């Protein structure tokens, strides 16, 4: 009930604030991205948003965070630009006639790129190929390769 009361009190503002996309820590998880604590001052500056104004329009700001790569900086600046493009601000005096629907859930969630595997047509050569036999022969060849080199070297010496 408290959650619903809070949502009604801040309506039509979103329930959550906009957060940046950051990479997880440590080498093991660095390929994974997640939502961070707040945007850096450099990202806000490049997007043309003042940090104090950002906090009033639902953008999280983290003054301690720093940018370490140009790619993540550009990604978060583009994220801010998209949010700024969709942002609608009213003054306290001018209230809208129709109240728009309140956004629930994450603001601009992370969209993972879908990698589709496209399979080409199966040819008769592909059907004729027996993968297990090919792998077995290759494994045998690599085992015997050292012996064959040694035998060839002995024959050269003789």
N, C-alpha and C positions, 0 to 999 in steps of 0.2 A: 504494500500500500504506500510505503514511503517512497519507493522508486517511482510509482505512478504519480504521486503528488509532486515530486521533484520535476518529472518530465512535463507535467502540466504547468508548473510554475515558470519554466524556462522556454516553453513553446513560443514560437516555432523554431527556436534554435536547436541545433543537433544535440543529442545527449552526450556525445563524445567529441573531443577536439581533434584537429588534424595533426597527425604525427609523421615524422620523416621515415624513409626506408633506410635501414642501416644493416650492415653485415654483422653476424654474430661473432663473438670473440673466439680466439684460439684457432690454430691451423685446422683442427678437425672440423669445426663448424663454420669456417669463414665463407664457404660457398653458399650458405643458407642466409636468406634475408628475413628481416622481421621489422616490426614497427618500433621506432626509437622513442626516446624521452621527449626530445624537442628539436627544432631546427636551429642551426648555428646562426650566428650574427652575419656571417659571410653569405650564407644562403638567402637570408632575408634581404640583405643589401642588394644582391644580384637580382632578386625578384621585385625589388622596389617597394618593400614593405618595412615600415619602421617597427622595431621590436615592441614598443609600447602599444602601437596600434594592432599589431598581430595578436597580442593577448586579448584584446577586446573583441576581435572577430573570430575567435575560436581556433587560433593557431598556437600550438605549444612552442615555447622557446627554451632552449638549453644553452646558457652562456658558457658552460664548461666544455661542451663538445667541440671538437675541431674536425675539419675535413682533411682526409688523408689521400683522397684520390679525386681526380677531375671527373671521373665517370659518376661517382655517387653524388658529387656536388651538382653536376648537370641534371641528374635524375631528380634530385630534391627541388632544384629550382624550377624544373618543368612541373613538378607536383604542385608547388606553390602557385605557379602561373595558372594551372588548370583550376585550382581551388578559387583563385582570385577572379577568374573568368566567370565561374558559376555563382559567386558570392552576391547576395542581395542584402543591402544594408538599409535599414529604415531609421529615421530619427525618432526621438521620443514623441515629438509633436505629430508627426505624420504616421498614422497607423494604417495598415492595409485594410481594404474593404473585405477581401477574402483572405483568411488565414491559410497559408499553404500547409501541407502535411509535414509533420515533424520527421526528420531523418533519424531512424533508429539504426543501431549497429555502427560499424566502423566507417568513418568518413574516408572516402577514396581507398578502399581496401587494396591490398597487394594482389595484382593479377599475375598469375604464373603463366608463362608462355607454354602453350601446348605444342609438343613436338610430335607431329604425325609421321608415322612410318609409311612410306609409299612403296608398295611392292610392285615390281615390274612383272610382266607376263612370264610365266614359266615356260621355258623353251625345252625342246627335246634333249638338248645337251645337259640341262639342269636335271631332268628326270633320269638320265642315264648315269649321272655322277652319283657314286655311292660314297658318302661322306665318311662313314666309319672305316671303310677299306682304305681310303686315301689317307686318313689320319694314322691308321695302323702302320701303313707302309712308310710314312714320313717319320714316325717314331722309331721304327726299325733302322731306317737309313741314318738317323742321327746317332743312334747307339753304335752302329758299326763304322761310322765315319772316321773316328780316331784310329781304329785298327787298320782301315784301308790306307790312311795317310802313312802310318808306320810301315806297312808292307811296301808301299811305293817308294818310301825313302830307303828301305833296305835294298830294293832292287836297283835303285840308282847307284848305291855305293858298290854293288857287286859288279 
